[in-house]
Structure formats: structure tokens, C-alpha cells
Amino acid sequence: MAAGWLRRARRHLRDQPECVERCCLSWVGTERAQERGAFDEAMETIDRMGTRANYRGNHARLVAVKRRYAPGNLFRLDHNIAP
């Protein structure tokens, strides 16, 4: 049932400008990709959310550190760096 609601929300927001609601939908996609181990897909979703901008030039270094020291995403917080 939840998948149906998510599809409906994506359809309604498809032509809308960037907003909090679109960010929340992207976040769901990022978490699903991480759970499957699809880290490249998760990073693409994060790019759409604009999260990389928050880390500026440090994002690639932080991803490498996260992959090395927390490959199982032990240190998981809201708006965290994908491993």
C-alpha cells in the first residue's frame, strides 16, 4: 500500500519545482538503495536532493571515510552520508 502512495506522490510532484516534499521522496529512494547495497544509485538520489552541496568539497572524502569505517552504515543519522 505504501508503494502505491509513494508512486502517486511522485506522479503529483513530477512537474513541481524543488520542494520539501520532493526531498522526502528522494530520501525514501536513498534509503531503499542503501538497503539493497546500491550505493551509486543512493549517491545519485542524494545529488538530486542537493545534499552534497552541504558538504562542499569534503563530500568525496567523507564518503571514503564512511565506506572504510562504517561499511554497514552503523553511524546512521538523518541526512547522513551514504556509505
One Martini backbone bead per residue (centre of mass of N, CA, C, O) as a GRO file, in nm:
protein
   83
    1MET     BB    1   0.059   0.063  -0.021
    2ALA     BB    2   0.297   0.256   0.003
    3ALA     BB    3   0.391   0.238  -0.292
    4GLY     BB    4   0.140   0.375  -0.407
    5TRP     BB    5   0.176   0.648  -0.265
    6LEU     BB    6   0.456   0.711  -0.379
    7ARG     BB    7   0.376   0.713  -0.678
    8ARG     BB    8   0.166   0.935  -0.651
    9ALA     BB    9   0.353   1.154  -0.543
   10ARG     BB   10   0.550   1.158  -0.781
   11ARG     BB   11   0.342   1.234  -0.995
   12HIS     BB   12   0.251   1.509  -0.860
   13LEU     BB   13   0.570   1.623  -0.840
   14ARG     BB   14   0.719   1.612  -1.116
   15ASP     BB   15   0.640   1.935  -1.212
   16GLN     BB   16   0.772   2.043  -0.966
   17PRO     BB   17   0.948   2.213  -0.776
   18GLU     BB   18   1.155   2.230  -0.548
   19CYS     BB   19   1.092   2.048  -0.238
   20VAL     BB   20   1.029   1.889   0.049
   21GLU     BB   21   0.868   1.655  -0.073
   22ARG     BB   22   1.085   1.565  -0.279
   23CYS     BB   23   1.300   1.509  -0.069
   24CYS     BB   24   1.151   1.283   0.080
   25LEU     BB   25   1.135   1.092  -0.164
   26SER     BB   26   1.441   1.071  -0.204
   27TRP     BB   27   1.507   0.952   0.070
   28VAL     BB   28   1.363   0.687   0.028
   29GLY     BB   29   1.540   0.602  -0.213
   30THR     BB   30   1.807   0.599  -0.061
   31GLU     BB   31   1.738   0.383   0.151
   32ARG     BB   32   1.675   0.156  -0.048
   33ALA     BB   33   1.952   0.150  -0.186
   34GLN     BB   34   2.119   0.088   0.067
   35GLU     BB   35   1.980  -0.183   0.141
   36ARG     BB   36   2.081  -0.309  -0.149
   37GLY     BB   37   2.379  -0.177  -0.213
   38ALA     BB   38   2.315   0.088  -0.402
   39PHE     BB   39   2.529   0.343  -0.386
   40ASP     BB   40   2.514   0.493  -0.655
   41GLU     BB   41   2.211   0.543  -0.643
   42ALA     BB   42   2.215   0.695  -0.378
   43MET     BB   43   2.397   0.928  -0.482
   44GLU     BB   44   2.204   1.027  -0.701
   45THR     BB   45   1.978   1.100  -0.505
   46ILE     BB   46   2.139   1.302  -0.341
   47ASP     BB   47   2.189   1.496  -0.567
   48ARG     BB   48   1.889   1.572  -0.597
   49MET     BB   49   1.878   1.691  -0.299
   50GLY     BB   50   2.163   1.858  -0.237
   51THR     BB   51   2.364   1.747  -0.014
   52ARG     BB   52   2.652   1.800  -0.121
   53ALA     BB   53   2.651   2.107  -0.071
   54ASN     BB   54   2.686   2.084   0.243
   55TYR     BB   55   2.998   1.957   0.204
   56ARG     BB   56   3.124   2.034  -0.039
   57GLY     BB   57   3.459   1.934  -0.084
   58ASN     BB   58   3.413   1.678   0.137
   59HIS     BB   59   3.237   1.443   0.031
   60ALA     BB   60   3.434   1.228  -0.087
   61ARG     BB   61   3.594   1.190   0.175
   62LEU     BB   62   3.350   1.105   0.355
   63VAL     BB   63   3.273   0.856   0.195
   64ALA     BB   64   3.540   0.704   0.233
   65VAL     BB   65   3.526   0.693   0.540
   66LYS     BB   66   3.254   0.549   0.563
   67ARG     BB   67   3.334   0.292   0.403
   68ARG     BB   68   3.566   0.210   0.598
   69TYR     BB   69   3.423   0.252   0.907
   70ALA     BB   70   3.092   0.214   0.789
   71PRO     BB   71   2.971  -0.015   0.585
   72GLY     BB   72   2.691  -0.074   0.764
   73ASN     BB   73   2.582   0.202   0.875
   74LEU     BB   74   2.610   0.260   1.189
   75PHE     BB   75   2.626   0.586   1.140
   76ARG     BB   76   2.300   0.671   1.148
   77LEU     BB   77   2.147   0.963   1.012
   78ASP     BB   78   2.002   1.222   0.939
   79HIS     BB   79   2.157   1.328   0.661
   80ASN     BB   80   2.360   1.130   0.582
   81ILE     BB   81   2.620   0.950   0.469
   82ALA     BB   82   2.675   0.745   0.233
   83PRO     BB   83   2.864   0.445   0.202
   0.00000   0.00000   0.00000
